[in-house]
């Protein structure tokens, strides 16, 4: 209370004022802003009026230092920087987890793409009919006997006194309850039995049974017609009809993709009866399927920086996946050919990018039946097990899929991300191929079929290249090509000159053969024709492109287009 000069109270209370700077510190703790124009917005006193805010050198704040617990109003809160750094670290970690999920998906695709495929031959596609019983033909039929009370009556309780009569048991309450429940159960079973007999005798039941039998006949007829059509396809396949062979191959290729349905890599098949070769066009997955980063890191200044992978590692991972897809397609085609119609398989891997004018060939395999039989396309055990902690990211030289493709003589791009293409072994465009459209194995198979059907047996290839081959054969005395022969066959637009005729004559002498055959899909020069007319080279025979096409029509019954 305050008092006047005469000692009386004036009616007002006296509140003790807090220590200077106390409210200011409270406001600072609560985050309140101070008025920059006021030295102390709380008590209204200026700095010289408050303790610790005197002139320089006066009080504890002399020398520009601040007291304990006081902060500089112009300085930023260090907690804000720590929070921003924590948020950036969490974001970098989240992005790294996203990249790791992409690596895990690639690992799973590599594993599933290496799984063995089931053979989709004709035997596995046959359907079997199993009749389904009529729902009414169960235990409750019209021959079911009527429920008997003896099957439901409860056992009588044993009498306490053997000499007591049956009236004593009627007084047993437990026995009376069991007896009542047994009567109810017997009546319920009897009612259900009579209902089933009545339903079985109704016309609706006969109609339902007749509908069931008609449905079963339709099912059996559909299975029978399907198997008959499948047998027709099998006969056409054995006759090497292109539609039947291509249908079977594409079914097998589609079945092989079930393990990686989330990866779009369709494969189409074209069959060439001339060389009994299947040309497979495999669509390769997009290049961005393989992660380009290993994760993210936080820079000292707080920026989130991506950590790129080495380009060579990324290219190797893509080729590793492509190799598994190619081997799976080859295995599917080889496994389905149980009748050995195919003499070889050509597989081209195409990268089809949006907006690109033409697809890019990054992989090409030209394998005959013998090469496919020698090469273990997919392992029978767990595929591509991890070794030495490397997992699926092993060195490309040690990757089994790429090694097996190299054993088949495959051409693989060294850098898919540089769009480095390879030459396709064969094109599957024209229905009637020309000699340049054939692969090296196809051309060798064509020459062998033409000459062996002409009578030249014991065929043995000595040298073979992309454009031709050198082989030996021997025909029986009564055949069209008797004796031992040296065959030099080639394809190309360059005319065959006299030098090659003389080289062939030397090879005939070295092999102790009797004759030589120079075959070309092109033509011979006038000098070569004049040389074979001489006595010293009359044992050398010539067949040009027109002769090759005529032999194909005569011995194979199939046309070969004229093209160089």
Buried (B, 14 or more C-beta within 10 A) or exposed (E): EEEEEEEEEEEEEEEEEEEBBEBBBEBBEEEEEBEEEEBBBBBEBEEEEBEBBBEEEEEEBEEEEEEEEBEEEEEEEEEEEEEEEEEBBEEBEEBBEEBBEBBEBBBEBBBBBBBBBEBBBBEEBEEEBEEEEBEBEEEBEEEEEEBEEEEBEBEEEEEEEEEEEEEEBEEBEEBEEBBEEBBEEBEEBBEEBEEBBEBBEEEEBEEBBEEBEEEBEEBEEEBEEBBEEBEEBBEBBEEBBBEBBBBBBBBBBEBBBEBBEEBEBEBBBBBBBBBBBBBBBBBBBEBEBBBBBBBBBBEEEEEBEBEEBEEEBBBBBBBBBBBBBBBBBBBBBBBBBBEEBBBBBBBBBBBEEEEEEEBBBBBBBBBBBEBBEEBEBBEEEEBBEEEEEEBBBBEBEEBBBBEBBEEBBBBBBEBBBEEEBBEBBBBBEEEEBBBBBBBBBBBBBBBBBBBBEBBBEEBEBEEBEEBBBBBBBBBEEEEEBBBBBBBBBBBBEEBBBBEBBBEBBEBBEEBEBBBBBBBBBBBBBEEBBEBBEEEEBEBBBBBBBEBBBEBBEEBBEBEBBEBE
